[in-house]
Amino acid sequence: MSEIMTFLSGLKANNTLDWMHDHRAEYRAARGSFVALVQDIIGELAREEPELGLLNPGDLISRLNRDTRFSKDKSPYNPAFRAHISTGGKAPIPVGYYLNVTPGGSFFGGGLFVPPGLTAMTGHVREYIAGHGGELEEIVTDPAFAAEFSLLGEKLRKIPRGYPQDFPQGELLKMKSWYLERPFPDEALEDRERFVALAAEKFRAMRPLHAYLNRALQGFRLPERGG
């Protein structure tokens, strides 16, 4: 799978439309290899989650193109291959497994990252935590889970209004997102079979948190896209 990192490293160093135009063949080869890799990971996860086996990996992969309209950085591409393995596709619900491959910054991701404009999703999860905070605390402090992950997410300075200020799991309630990132080195991609096994291992370890968050998100409807 060396073509994946070779292409992304080249794009990172030469992030221009002209360079991409001149390296379309390398892009197609690298993307094809990444699609096949995601398919292999899905195959492993589908042993316990058969619904994932119906997914088309190509539908789960984000584009390289960046939206630069409101950014000072006008680089046209994000030098990363990214996939969100979930029955909801690229949507944040249901919570799924996130694979981010980029030179020097690759990671296995999971949990819930609430994007701007969807603060209602944060409120929905907080309501669930208010009634089931102990369960979430048990998940994230379990030694096997804690050995692999730390729960990430921006936090409020204080417990939000409407909740007891002495709420036992106040730190979890203050969070705006509840997500995971487990880094891996570029070299991990050199052995395809070993990497697929590693990815499946880390993603399986996320399942208790995912089950909790998906219960918390029951009844939440994402806003319709477009007009």
C-alpha positions in Angstrom: 0.0 0.0 0.0 3.0 2.3 -0.4 1.3 4.1 -3.2 -1.1 5.6 -0.7 1.5 7.4 1.4 3.7 8.2 -1.6 0.8 10.0 -3.3 -0.3 11.8 -0.2 3.2 12.9 0.7 3.6 14.3 -2.8 0.3 16.2 -2.6 1.2 17.5 0.8 4.5 19.0 -0.6 2.9 20.2 -3.8 -0.7 21.2 -2.9 -1.7 22.8 -6.3 -4.2 22.1 -9.0 -1.4 21.8 -11.5 0.4 19.1 -9.5 -2.8 17.1 -9.1 -3.5 17.4 -12.8 -0.1 16.0 -13.6 -0.5 13.1 -11.1 -4.0 11.9 -11.8 -2.8 8.3 -12.5 -1.1 8.2 -9.1 -4.2 9.6 -7.5 -6.4 6.9 -9.0 -4.0 4.2 -8.0 -3.8 5.4 -4.4 -7.5 6.0 -4.0 -8.2 2.5 -5.5 -5.8 1.0 -2.9 -7.5 3.0 -0.1 -11.0 1.8 -1.2 -9.8 -1.8 -1.2 -8.3 -1.3 2.3 -11.6 0.1 3.6 -13.4 -2.8 2.0 -11.1 -5.3 3.9 -11.7 -3.5 7.2 -15.5 -3.6 6.6 -15.2 -7.3 6.0 -13.6 -7.8 9.4 -16.0 -5.6 11.3 -19.0 -7.2 9.5 -18.2 -10.5 11.3 -20.0 -9.0 14.4 -21.9 -6.2 12.6 -23.3 -7.8 9.5 -25.2 -4.7 8.4 -21.8 -3.1 7.6 -21.2 -5.8 5.0 -23.8 -4.1 2.8 -21.8 -0.9 2.6 -20.1 0.3 -0.6 -16.7 1.7 0.6 -16.6 4.3 -2.2 -19.7 5.9 -0.6 -17.9 6.3 2.7 -14.8 8.2 1.5 -14.5 12.0 1.7 -13.2 14.1 -1.2 -9.7 15.6 -1.2 -11.1 19.0 -2.3 -11.2 21.6 0.4 -13.8 24.4 0.7 -11.5 27.4 0.8 -14.2 30.2 0.6 -13.8 31.2 4.3 -10.3 30.1 4.9 -7.0 32.0 4.7 -5.4 28.8 3.6 -6.2 28.5 -0.1 -4.6 25.1 -0.6 -7.1 23.3 -2.9 -6.7 19.8 -1.3 -6.6 18.1 2.0 -3.8 15.6 1.7 -5.7 12.8 3.4 -7.8 9.8 2.6 -10.7 9.6 5.0 -13.5 7.1 5.5 -16.5 7.0 7.9 -17.6 3.4 8.2 -21.2 3.6 9.3 -24.6 2.6 7.9 -25.3 6.3 7.8 -22.4 6.8 5.3 -20.6 10.1 5.8 -23.3 11.5 8.2 -22.5 11.6 11.9 -25.4 9.4 12.8 -25.2 6.5 13.5 -21.9 6.9 15.1 -19.3 5.0 13.1 -15.6 4.2 12.7 -13.3 6.8 11.1 -10.1 6.1 9.3 -7.9 9.1 8.6 -4.7 8.5 6.6 -2.3 11.4 6.1 1.5 11.7 6.3 2.5 12.1 9.9 -1.0 12.5 11.2 -3.0 9.2 10.6 -5.4 7.9 13.2 -8.3 5.6 13.9 -11.3 7.7 15.0 -14.6 7.1 16.6 -17.3 8.6 18.8 -19.2 11.7 18.0 -17.7 15.0 16.7 -20.5 17.5 16.6 -19.9 19.8 13.6 -20.7 23.6 13.7 -24.4 24.3 13.3 -25.5 21.1 15.0 -25.4 22.2 18.6 -28.9 20.6 19.0 -27.1 17.3 18.7 -24.9 18.2 21.7 -28.0 19.0 23.7 -29.7 15.8 22.8 -26.7 13.7 24.0 -26.5 15.8 27.2 -30.1 15.0 28.0 -29.2 11.3 27.8 -26.1 11.7 29.9 -28.1 13.4 32.6 -30.1 10.2 33.0 -27.3 7.7 32.3 -24.1 9.5 33.3 -22.8 6.6 35.4 -23.0 4.2 32.4 -20.8 6.6 30.3 -18.4 7.0 33.1 -18.0 3.2 33.5 -17.3 2.9 29.8 -14.6 5.6 29.6 -12.9 4.5 32.8 -12.9 0.8 32.1 -9.2 -0.2 32.2 -9.3 -1.9 28.8 -10.9 1.2 27.1 -8.8 3.7 29.0 -5.6 1.9 27.9 -6.5 2.6 24.3 -8.4 5.9 24.3 -9.0 9.2 26.0 -12.4 10.8 25.4 -11.9 14.1 23.4 -14.1 17.1 22.8 -14.3 20.8 23.5 -15.8 21.6 26.9 -17.8 24.4 28.6 -16.1 26.0 31.6 -19.2 25.2 33.7 -21.9 22.6 33.8 -24.6 23.8 31.4 -27.7 25.6 32.7 -30.6 23.3 33.6 -28.5 20.6 35.1 -27.4 20.2 38.8 -24.1 21.9 39.3 -23.0 19.0 41.5 -23.9 16.4 38.8 -21.6 13.4 39.4 -20.4 13.2 35.8 -20.1 16.9 35.3 -17.0 16.7 33.2 -18.8 14.5 30.7 -21.8 16.7 30.7 -19.7 19.8 29.9 -18.4 18.3 26.7 -19.7 19.5 23.3 -18.4 16.4 21.5 -17.4 12.9 22.6 -14.9 11.5 20.2 -11.8 9.3 20.0 -8.5 9.4 18.1 -5.9 6.6 18.2 -2.8 7.6 16.2 -0.8 5.2 14.1 2.5 5.7 12.3 2.9 5.9 8.5 4.8 2.6 8.6 1.7 0.7 9.8 0.4 0.8 6.2 3.3 -1.2 4.9 1.8 -4.6 5.9 -1.8 -4.7 4.6 -2.9 -7.8 6.5 -1.5 -6.6 9.7 -3.0 -3.2 9.3 -6.5 -4.5 8.7 -6.2 -6.6 11.9 -5.0 -3.5 13.8 -7.8 -1.3 12.5 -10.4 -4.0 13.4 -8.9 -4.3 16.9 -9.0 -0.6 17.6 -12.5 -0.1 16.1 -13.9 -3.1 18.1 -12.6 -1.5 21.3 -14.7 1.6 20.5 -18.0 -0.4 20.4 -19.1 0.2 24.0 -18.9 4.0 23.5 -20.6 3.8 20.1 -23.5 1.7 21.5 -24.0 4.3 24.2 -23.9 7.3 21.9 -26.2 5.7 19.4 -28.7 5.1 22.2 -28.3 8.7 23.2 -29.0 9.9 19.7 -32.2 7.9 19.2 -34.9 10.2 18.1 -32.5 12.9 16.9 -33.1 13.9 13.3 -30.4 15.6 11.2 -31.7 18.7 9.4 -32.5 18.3 5.7 -29.9 19.4 3.3 -30.5 22.2 0.8 -33.2 24.7 0.6 
